Amino acid sequence: MKFVVLLRLAFLFVLAQSCAGAADVFFDDFNDSSLNSGAWLVAEKAWGAGGNNGGVVHDNVSVTNGCLRLEAHGDNYTGAICGVDNYGQRVTRVTRVGAAIATTNYFASGRYEVRLQLPRHYGAASAIWTFHYEEAYAGTPLYDVLAALGGVSKNDFLNLGLTPAQVASLWNDLATNKAARGPYITPVTATNATVTEFFRAHVWDVTKLDLVNDFGRLNDIYILLHDGLGLGVEGSAYDGYYIVRNHEIDIETPTALAATPDAVSYSNARLNTWVGETGGNYTDPFDSLGAAMNDGQFHAFRFDWHTGGSNQVKRVEFYLDGVAVQTNYTDVPTIAGRFWLGLWFPSWAGTPSFDVDALLIDWVRITPFHESGDQSVPESYPDDGWWYPLTMNLGLNAISGGGGNVRLAVSLSRSVTNLVDLYDSTNLPAAGAWTLCASNLPAGGSNQIIWIDPRPRLGARFYKADLK
């Protein structure tokens, strides 16, 4: 009887553990009539080198037929949906405008799975990614914290299983010149060192690591040195020096391969890991997937993110339809971030010679691992770049004669920096353009805001305002 009781207790314990694990899983199959605003944020912002795109806007996000639809407008688009600039302000541009959403919650180590159908056309990149971002300028406490990151110690190499004598020999090798090769480390104390800028500039992968003796641990030594690089400093004396820490994992397609930079294909993907923006702070393999994935079928894109500890080696494993494609061991993030789904226009995804295309997402699942290497660190701008819908009663006092100043009395429930893109009660975009004449609105009370309205006098109506 005692044995049976113990078996029952063990079964209940396993059941309780499995139920707790199931409750911990994030899952959305987009079977509701609209996007779950408690689970997702809708992005309204622009990014990318050169700024040659119209960003991502909420107008291009919808839920239909059990799928999330992220729409993209290519170079042939002539519709009315405008893009945004890097400040999230609407612009007149209507081409190269995409869509993106991100989870409201932050996640660290775990299995990230998305079942999706890629667009048919080239020019827009379909992407899933995690993202954490900090930005600090010289003279601030955070800058000093970020500047102090990095470094290696003799204990790091002892932990690889090397003997003290081997570590002493390796340490001397790393700290000195070898023929024309500069030092890889600069000792700070007898047991600790920083990794040099020479290493950052010249040792992009393990094949370029030049050692007298690696004691059979070449890859492990490279990973320690690479991850021991400090974050690079950006900016100038004129603009101000700053440091960025962005912990990010990407799957992006289509792309070219590094060896054939002009041959963009949906049979390739970028499988990246980042801890910073400057050289040596990211790992960006360009991998062949074996076949073009824009075949009109749904495919399962996945990565398993291990932050280390819990008997796990720090790494990110990438999978396509259950088949392992790539494993990154360097620049592996450890800080929890929001999980993004997006379709946007970079400079490297081909020419967008189309009108409208879309990325369809059937479901998303995140299964946290809760490894001991997980970190939780506040972001610099967690509330920027999101679209917040809010219905308000706006009293209008218009000047007659085909347009003029419109004074809007607005009571705000939250502080906002801009109030843009007014829609009338039929939920159709207002004809013409609204020009904002005031911003930086405090929460509470009534604020008199003036817009220039190009339309004839319409009288008082109900309006939907998009908060930025």
C-alpha positions in Angstrom: 0.0 0.0 0.0 2.8 2.4 0.9 4.4 1.7 -2.5 1.1 2.5 -4.3 0.8 5.8 -2.4 4.3 6.8 -3.3 3.5 6.0 -7.0 0.4 8.1 -6.8 2.3 11.0 -5.2 5.0 10.8 -7.8 2.4 10.8 -10.6 0.6 13.8 -9.1 4.0 15.6 -8.8 4.8 14.9 -12.5 1.2 16.0 -13.5 1.6 19.2 -11.5 4.9 19.9 -13.1 3.5 19.3 -16.6 0.5 21.5 -16.0 2.7 24.3 -14.7 4.9 23.9 -17.8 1.8 24.0 -20.1 0.5 27.1 -18.3 3.9 28.8 -18.9 3.7 28.4 -22.7 2.7 31.4 -24.8 0.4 30.4 -27.7 -1.7 32.3 -30.2 -3.5 30.8 -33.2 -5.1 34.0 -34.3 -8.6 32.5 -34.4 -10.3 35.5 -32.8 -11.8 38.2 -34.9 -9.1 40.7 -34.1 -5.5 40.8 -32.7 -5.3 40.1 -28.9 -4.2 43.6 -27.6 -3.3 42.0 -24.2 -0.7 39.8 -25.9 0.6 41.9 -28.8 1.8 45.4 -29.5 1.5 46.9 -33.0 4.5 48.7 -34.3 4.4 52.1 -36.0 8.0 53.0 -36.7 10.8 52.9 -39.3 14.3 51.5 -39.2 17.0 50.3 -41.6 20.2 51.7 -43.1 19.6 54.6 -45.5 16.0 55.0 -44.5 14.8 53.9 -47.9 11.5 52.5 -46.7 8.2 53.6 -45.3 8.5 51.7 -42.1 5.7 49.5 -40.6 2.2 50.8 -39.8 -0.9 49.5 -38.0 -3.0 49.8 -41.2 -1.2 46.7 -42.6 -1.9 44.4 -39.6 -5.1 42.3 -39.6 -6.5 39.0 -38.5 -8.5 37.0 -41.0 -9.4 33.4 -41.7 -7.6 32.2 -38.6 -4.3 33.9 -39.6 -2.4 37.0 -38.7 -1.9 39.0 -42.0 1.1 41.3 -42.2 0.8 43.2 -45.4 3.5 44.9 -47.5 3.1 47.6 -50.1 5.7 47.4 -52.9 6.9 49.9 -55.5 3.8 49.4 -57.6 1.4 50.4 -54.8 -0.7 53.4 -55.4 -3.2 53.2 -52.5 -3.8 55.7 -49.7 -1.9 54.1 -46.8 1.1 56.2 -45.9 4.3 55.2 -44.2 6.2 56.7 -41.2 9.6 58.1 -40.6 12.2 57.1 -37.9 10.2 59.2 -35.4 7.0 57.4 -36.1 5.5 60.4 -37.9 3.3 59.9 -41.0 5.0 60.7 -44.3 3.6 61.1 -47.8 5.4 57.9 -49.0 3.1 55.0 -49.7 5.6 52.5 -51.1 7.8 50.1 -49.2 5.5 50.1 -46.2 5.2 46.9 -44.1 3.8 45.7 -40.8 5.1 44.3 -37.5 3.9 43.2 -34.1 5.6 42.2 -30.9 4.6 40.5 -27.7 3.7 42.7 -24.7 5.7 40.4 -22.4 9.4 39.7 -22.4 10.9 36.2 -22.9 14.4 34.8 -22.5 15.6 31.2 -23.1 13.1 29.0 -24.8 11.8 27.4 -27.9 10.3 29.9 -30.4 8.1 28.4 -33.1 6.1 30.1 -35.9 4.0 28.4 -38.6 3.9 30.8 -41.5 3.4 31.3 -45.2 5.9 33.6 -46.9 5.0 36.2 -49.5 5.5 35.3 -53.2 7.4 38.4 -54.2 10.9 39.6 -53.4 11.8 43.0 -51.9 10.3 42.6 -48.4 11.9 40.6 -45.6 9.8 38.2 -43.6 11.3 38.0 -40.1 10.8 36.6 -36.6 13.1 38.0 -33.9 13.7 38.7 -30.2 14.8 42.2 -29.3 16.2 44.0 -26.2 17.7 47.5 -26.7 19.7 49.9 -24.5 21.4 53.1 -25.6 23.7 55.2 -23.4 25.7 58.4 -24.0 29.0 59.2 -22.5 28.8 60.8 -19.1 25.8 58.8 -18.0 25.9 55.9 -15.4 24.5 53.4 -17.9 27.3 54.3 -20.4 29.9 53.4 -17.7 28.1 50.1 -17.0 28.0 49.1 -20.7 31.6 50.3 -21.3 32.8 47.9 -18.5 31.3 44.8 -20.1 33.5 42.1 -21.6 36.9 40.7 -20.7 38.3 37.2 -20.1 40.0 35.6 -17.1 42.4 32.7 -16.5 39.6 30.9 -14.8 37.6 31.0 -18.1 40.3 28.9 -19.7 40.8 26.7 -16.7 37.0 25.9 -16.9 37.6 24.6 -20.4 39.6 21.8 -18.8 43.1 23.1 -19.6 45.8 22.6 -17.0 47.3 25.6 -15.2 50.5 25.2 -17.2 48.6 25.2 -20.5 46.6 28.3 -19.4 49.9 30.1 -18.5 51.3 29.3 -22.0 48.1 30.2 -23.8 47.7 33.5 -21.8 51.3 34.5 -22.8 50.5 33.7 -26.4 47.3 35.7 -26.4 49.0 38.7 -24.9 52.0 39.0 -27.2 52.7 39.5 -30.9 53.1 36.4 -33.1 54.9 37.5 -36.3 52.7 40.2 -37.7 49.8 39.3 -35.5 48.9 41.8 -32.8 48.0 40.8 -29.2 44.5 39.3 -28.7 44.2 40.4 -25.0 45.6 43.2 -22.8 46.1 42.0 -19.3 44.6 44.2 -16.6 45.6 42.1 -13.6 47.5 38.9 -13.3 44.3 36.9 -13.9 42.0 39.2 -15.9 42.3 40.9 -19.3 40.3 42.8 -21.9 40.0 41.6 -25.5 41.8 44.0 -28.0 40.4 46.0 -30.8 42.9 44.1 -33.0 41.0 40.9 -32.3 37.7 42.7 -33.2 39.1 44.0 -36.5 41.0 41.0 -37.7 39.6 37.8 -36.2 36.1 37.5 -37.7 35.9 33.7 -37.4 37.7 30.8 -35.9 39.7 30.2 -39.0 41.6 33.4 -38.5 42.6 32.6 -34.9 46.4 32.2 -35.0 47.8 30.5 -31.9 51.1 28.8 -31.0 49.1 25.9 -29.4 45.4 25.6 -29.0 45.6 22.4 -26.9 42.8 20.9 -28.9 40.3 23.6 -27.8 40.4 26.1 -30.7 36.7 26.6 -31.0 36.2 27.1 -27.2 39.1 29.5 -27.1 37.6 31.5 -29.9 34.2 31.7 -28.3 35.7 33.0 -25.1 37.6 35.7 -26.8 34.8 36.7 -29.2 32.2 36.9 -26.4 34.8 38.7 -24.2 34.8 41.7 -26.6 33.5 44.8 -25.1 30.7 46.7 -26.8 31.9 49.1 -29.4 31.6 52.8 -29.1 29.6 54.7 -31.8 29.1 58.4 -32.6 31.5 61.2 -32.6 32.8 64.2 -30.6 30.3 66.4 -32.5 27.2 64.1 -32.1 28.2 62.5 -28.8 29.7 59.1 -28.1 27.3 56.3 -27.2 27.1 52.6 -26.7 24.3 50.3 -27.7 23.5 46.9 -26.2 20.9 45.0 -28.3 20.3 41.4 -27.6 18.6 39.9 -30.6 18.0 36.7 -32.5 16.8 36.7 -36.1 15.4 34.5 -38.8 15.1 36.6 -42.0 14.3 35.7 -45.6 14.8 36.2 -48.6 18.5 37.1 -48.8 21.6 36.5 -50.8 24.5 34.4 -49.5 27.7 36.0 -48.5 29.6 34.4 -51.4 26.9 35.5 -54.0 25.7 38.9 -52.7 23.5 39.7 -55.8 21.6 36.4 -55.9 18.7 37.1 -53.5 16.6 34.0 -52.9 13.9 32.5 -50.7 16.1 29.4 -50.5 18.4 31.4 -48.2 18.0 32.9 -44.7 19.9 35.1 -42.3 20.2 33.3 -38.9 21.7 35.9 -36.7 22.6 36.5 -33.0 23.5 39.9 -31.7 24.7 41.5 -28.4 25.7 44.9 -29.8 25.8 46.8 -33.1 29.5 47.1 -33.9 31.8 44.6 -35.5 32.5 41.6 -33.4 29.3 41.9 -31.4 27.1 39.9 -33.8 27.2 36.6 -35.6 25.4 36.6 -39.0 25.5 33.4 -40.9 23.9 33.3 -44.4 22.5 29.8 -44.8 21.0 27.9 -47.7 17.6 26.3 -46.8 17.8 23.8 -49.6 14.7 25.0 -51.4 12.7 28.2 -52.0 10.3 28.7 -49.1 7.9 31.1 -50.9 6.1 28.1 -52.4 2.5 28.9 -51.2 2.8 26.4 -48.3 3.0 26.9 -44.6 6.4 26.2 -43.0 7.5 25.9 -39.4 10.3 28.3 -38.5 11.9 27.8 -35.1 14.9 28.6 -32.9 15.9 27.1 -29.5 17.6 29.8 -27.4 19.9 28.5 -24.6 21.3 31.3 -22.3 23.6 28.8 -20.5 23.6 27.1 -17.1 21.0 24.4 -16.3 23.5 21.9 -17.8 23.2 23.7 -21.2 25.9 25.2 -23.4 25.0 28.8 -24.4 23.8 28.6 -28.0 21.0 29.3 -30.5 19.8 26.4 -32.7 17.8 27.2 -35.8 15.3 24.8 -37.5 13.2 24.7 -40.6 10.3 22.2 -40.6 11.9 20.4 -37.8 15.3 20.0 -39.5 18.4 21.6 -37.9 19.9 24.3 -40.1 22.4 26.2 -38.1 23.8 26.6 -34.5 25.3 29.9 -33.2 27.7 29.7 -30.3 28.9 33.3 -30.3 27.1 36.5 -29.5 24.3 34.5 -27.8 21.9 36.9 -26.0 21.0 36.4 -22.4 18.6 39.3 -21.8 14.9 38.8 -22.1 13.2 40.6 -25.0 9.9 41.0 -26.8 9.3 38.6 -29.6 8.6 40.2 -33.0 6.9 39.1 -36.2 7.4 41.4 -39.2 7.4 42.1 -42.9 9.6 45.1 -43.8 11.7 46.6 -46.5 15.5 46.4 -46.0 18.0 47.1 -48.8 19.1 43.5 -49.2 15.9 41.5 -49.9 15.6 42.3 -53.6 13.5 44.8 -55.6 9.9 45.1 -54.5 8.3 45.1 -58.0 4.8 44.4 -56.7 1.7 46.1 -55.5 0.5 44.2 -52.4 1.8 41.0 -50.8 1.5 39.5 -47.3 3.1 37.3 -44.7 0.5 34.9 -43.2 1.1 33.5 -39.7 -1.0 30.5 -38.6 0.3 30.3 -35.0 3.0 31.3 -32.6 4.3 29.2 -29.7 7.0 30.2 -27.1 8.0 27.5 -24.6 10.3 29.1 -21.9 13.3 27.0 -20.7 14.0 29.2 -17.6 17.7 28.6 -17.7 19.9 30.1 -15.1 21.7 32.3 -17.7 18.4 34.3 -18.2 18.7 38.0 -17.4 16.0 40.7 -17.0 17.3 44.2 -17.8 15.2 47.4 -18.4 15.2 48.7 -22.0 15.9 52.3 -22.8 12.8 52.9 -24.8 10.2 50.2 -24.0 7.2 52.4 -24.9 8.3 54.0 -28.1 7.2 53.0 -31.6 3.9 51.4 -30.8 0.4 52.3 -32.1 -2.2 52.8 -29.4 -5.8 53.1 -30.6 -8.2 55.2 -28.5 -11.7 56.4 -29.2 -12.3 60.0 -28.1 -15.1 62.5 -28.5 -13.4 65.5 -30.2 -15.4 68.7 -30.4 -14.8 70.6 -33.6 -15.0 74.3 -34.3 -14.2 74.6 -38.0 -13.8 77.6 -40.2 -16.1 77.4 -43.2 -14.9 77.7 -46.8 -13.3 74.4 -47.8 -11.0 73.9 -44.9 -9.1 75.9 -42.2 -8.1 75.6 -38.6 -9.9 73.0 -36.5 -9.7 73.2 -32.8 -9.9 69.9 -31.0 -10.7 69.7 -27.3 -9.1 66.4 -26.1 -9.1 64.8 -22.7 -6.2 62.3 -22.6 -6.1 59.2 -20.4 -2.3 58.9 -20.8 0.6 61.1 -21.7 1.5 61.1 -25.4 4.1 62.8 -27.6 1.9 63.0 -30.7 -1.7 62.6 -31.8 -1.9 61.7 -35.4 -4.0 60.2 -38.2 -7.6 61.1 -37.4 -10.3 58.8 -38.7 -14.0 59.6 -38.9 -16.8 57.5 -37.3 -17.0 55.3 -40.4 -13.4 54.2 -39.7 -12.3 55.4 -43.1 -9.2 57.6 -43.4 -9.9 61.3 -43.5 -9.6 62.8 -46.9 -6.5 64.9 -47.5 -3.9 65.3 -44.8 -4.0 66.5 -41.2 -1.1 68.6 -40.1 -0.2 68.5 -36.4 0.4 71.9 -34.9 0.9 70.9 -31.2 2.4 67.9 -29.4 3.9 66.7 -26.1 0.5 66.4 -24.4 0.2 65.7 -20.7 -2.2 63.2 -19.3 -5.5 64.5 -17.7 -7.5 67.6 -18.2 -8.6 69.2 -21.4 -6.1 70.2 -24.1 -6.8 72.5 -27.0 -5.0 71.1 -30.0 -5.0 72.7 -33.4 -4.9 70.8 -36.7 -5.1 72.1 -40.3 -8.1 70.5 -41.9 -8.1 70.5 -45.7 -11.7 69.4 -45.9 -14.9 71.4 -46.0 -16.5 72.1 -42.6 -18.1 68.9 -41.2 -19.3 70.0 -37.8 -18.9 68.1 -34.6 -18.3 64.4 -35.1 -16.9 61.4 -33.3 -13.3 60.6 -34.2 -10.9 57.8 -33.6 -7.4 59.0 -32.8 -4.2 57.0 -33.0 -1.9 57.7 -30.0 1.8 57.6 -30.5 
